[in-house]
Structure formats: C-alpha cells, structure tokens
Amino acid sequence: GGRRRLPPGPSRLPVIGSLHHFLFVRSPLAHRAMADLARRHGAPPLLYLRLGEVGLAVASSPAAAREVMRAHDAAFASRPWIPSMRPAMERGAVGLVFVPYGALWRQLRRVSVLELLSARRVRSWPPGRAVNVGVRLAALTADVTMRAVVDDRFDRREEFLRAIEEGSRLVTGFSLGDLFPSSRLVRFFSGTAGRVMDLHRKMFELMDCAIRQHEERRAAMASTPDGAVKEEDEDILGVLLRIHREGGLEVPPTMDIVKSLILDLFSGGSDTSASTLEWAMSELMRNPGAMEKAQAEVRSKLQGKPSVTEDDLHHLKYLKLVIKETLRLHPVLPLLLPRECTEDRKVMGYDVPQGTVVLVNAWAISRDSGYWDDADAFKPERFEDGKIDFKGTDFEFIPFGAGRRMCPGMTFAQGIMELVLASLLYHFEWKLPAGMEPNELDMTEKMGMAVRRKNDLCLRAVVRVPVPTPP
Ligand code: HEM
C-alpha cells in the first residue's frame, strides 16, 4: 500500500491541471518550455505535469532517459494517440509511428528496418541525380526519399510533395494542445483536426494513384521477355505490395496500413533530414573555422571527381562529426516522439502511473553543461575520440531515441545527410548575405513536424565544381 509518490512538478489545479503554467511560459517551443519549467522546480530528472486529464512525465537527464528507454523499455513502448489523428487511426489507418506496441508493430518494424532501410538501398541511389544541388534542401531530401519509398516515375509526385509540405505545416509537431483529449482549453490550441482529415484523405487518394501506377508497370514488365521485376530493383512500396499480395506475414497488413506506413516513412524521413541539414549549414556559416575544415576535407578526398557518391562518404571523417554535432545542438525532434506508459512503473524512485504520457527532453540533455563542456558551442571535434555516438546507448546523446522504438531510419538518414552535405560543400562556396557577420546569423527555431529555422537560410552559392547534369 502506501501513497503514490509522483515525480515533482508544478502545483496542480482542478480541471485545467498544470495548463496555466504553459500559458505563461514565453517560449511556444515545448522543449524550451519544459526545460524552463524543470529548472524552476529544482531540475528534477523526471518532471510531472497534469495537462487536462492527461498525466505527463518529462525525462530530463540521461539516467531518467535510460530508465524509460532501456530499463523499462517494454512498459513505455507504445505511443499515445493524439486526438487530431484519432479518426484515421480508428479506421485502421495506422502506420509504424503510432501503431501500438505488439505483433503488428513488430512486423512493420522488421519490414522497414530489414528490407526497406538497408544500406543496400541507400547505395542504390543514382548519384548524379540524387545531388541535384541548388534545389532547396527540403525539396532535395523529399526527392531522395520519394525515390526510395514510392517511385520517381510517379505521375503526381509534385502534388504529393506539396501535400506533404502542407502536412508538415499543419501538424505543428506534438504541440501541447495535441496531448490532451477533451478539455475545453484544448480547442483553444488546436482546431486543426478537420484540416488534418482533409489532407489525410488527399494523401490516401494520391497513394491509391501511386499504387495503381505501380501495379500497371508490374503487369507491363511481367509480359516482357525478362519477366518480373527483380526484388532488388523494387522500391519500398513495391516490397510492401508484394508482401500484401503474397501474404506470408503473421498479421497481414491491410492496404490502409500499407499506405499509412509509406506516409510515415516518407514524412518521417524528409522533414527531419532536411531540417537537420539546414541547421548544419547554419552552424557552418556561423563557424567559419569548421566550414573551412569540412570543405578542405571534401575537396582533398574528392579531388577531380565529377560528384560525390556513396563510396566517398567513409573518407569524410570530419563531415560525420559536423553532422553529429548538429544533431546534438539541434535534435529536430527535441522531445523525441511521445511514449505512453502501459503499466504502473517506478522510474528514478518515483511512481509513473499507467496512462501517463512520457516525453524525453533530448534537447535539454544534449545541451546540459553537466555532461558537455562548453555545451552551447558548435565543436565537431568533441566527437573526435569516437566515444559517444547517437546509436541509442549513450543517453546524453539521443537524437534518434533509444530502445525498441528508436528511429528505424537512422542509417538511411545518415546516408542522405552525408551525401547532400558533402555535395553542397564540394560543389559550392557559401557566402552570407553582403554585410552580415557570421555571429549575426539568426538561429531562431520554429516548430513544424520537426524543429526548423524560423527564418529561411539565405546564402549565396558560388560554383566551385559544376554539378553534372543528368543524362
Ligand atoms: C535526422 C533525421 C531523423 C531524426 C533526428 C529522427 C528521429 C526520430 C526519433 C527521435 C524517433 C522516436 C524514437 C523514440 O521514440 O525513441 C523516430 C522514430 C521514427 N522515425 Fe525517425 N528520425 C530521422 C529520420 C528518419 C527517416 C529517414 C525515417 C524513414 C525513412 C524515419 C522514420 C521513423 C519512424 C517510422 C519512426 C517510428 C518508429 C516506431 O515507432 O517504431 N526517421 N525518429
């Protein structure tokens, strides 16, 4: 028996819980708001808030993160269904991100990790086309992801890319309003559920079209002398359609699940990598020494080549450190993705009741001066000794999360980001707008699907090595 010992947190008011605290926290960016709130309550490793009827625990230290994502991983391996997405999910349209922990999740995850996000697929991008530099980073990563996930021959790809972009504007990350189901104050925050549904319908219609085209092409191929498509030539949609057709899985995915999984991979993949790249370029512009070093490396390792290919990447040691340091300072999912506690647990000595939504403040942890020297400074060299990595075992650095629900797209993302960044540095010289000093570059954040720059990064590009034109 005995009383429950909840983690410390702001005083709770009837009805609105701790919501009033957020109305007065200046920063609309939840990761900063949570960090402020934790500081004002004596910096507990686990902070407890009541938002409307939902209990919310925020882990803000490596030890607390380790307990949630490793020690008690299985009890925190589901995600809450946020209200604006609930109607779609109740119809069974659930992809990998929100599927409850269980047999279906395990299967979708296995398919994604093994078949779809393997390094083999990353290497199979046509290099000349993948580095069509000069296009905006978002368009570029969306393009690369589209090629791997759906098909680059999809007729309505422009429409699809626009819908995804609109989606990332609509879904303002996991805004606080998203976390509570029915309080009246909630409506004050959201009101986007209708638009989300419309967009969802639109994307499903586009997916139907992509699937039709896919099947038509397969039928056409099957009637040629060479016969069917070779498995290694399939894109992700092709693999999923084959699994759907041939069965053979313990829980056969419905067509709605196939579509939702594709959308999850696509939207999960492009926005995150694009924003990270934008932050990397921003940090390099603010830190000319690091830029010089990275460019010198790329130019010396690639001397004379027409463009960067996958095979060049493992020579680019400093470039990898630049991306690591960018992920430390700018984890684009600063609170990771929400988990839900599915059975009562003790974490850091506190009771976390079943049903609590659990966030991990990866942003606060990776900028904590208790674990990092000169924590706010951009210093890629700090990773030089190779002791700390983002693979989910060093809990002071978890931009991709950790444990069973850790990001399945990590390797894929690393591939895209290295390839694109190396290409940007190889082909171009980058300059700030005339008259701007490096330290004047604005770094204000804005919450979208991922945390991105509030103001566009406008740079002048001077060609050093011309980008080869695709045949
Ligand atoms: C810089 C790039 C990326 C970052 C920082 C990132 C970060 C994350 C994080 C923090 C999570 C939640 C992990 C957790 O709960 O412990 C996650 C989950 C996920 N990510 Fe990524 N991600 C990136 C790129 C990608 C890419 C390229 C894909 C796919 C093509 C992808 C697909 C997913 C999916 C499907 C999930 C949900 C997995 C599950 O719930 O089982 N991500 N990602």
Residues whose N, C-alpha, C, O or C-beta is under 5 A from the ligand:
A	BS01	HEM	L96 V97 D264 L265 G268 G269 T272 S273 T276 V332 L333 L336 L337 P399 F400 G401 A402 R404 R405 M406 C407 P408 G409 F412 A413
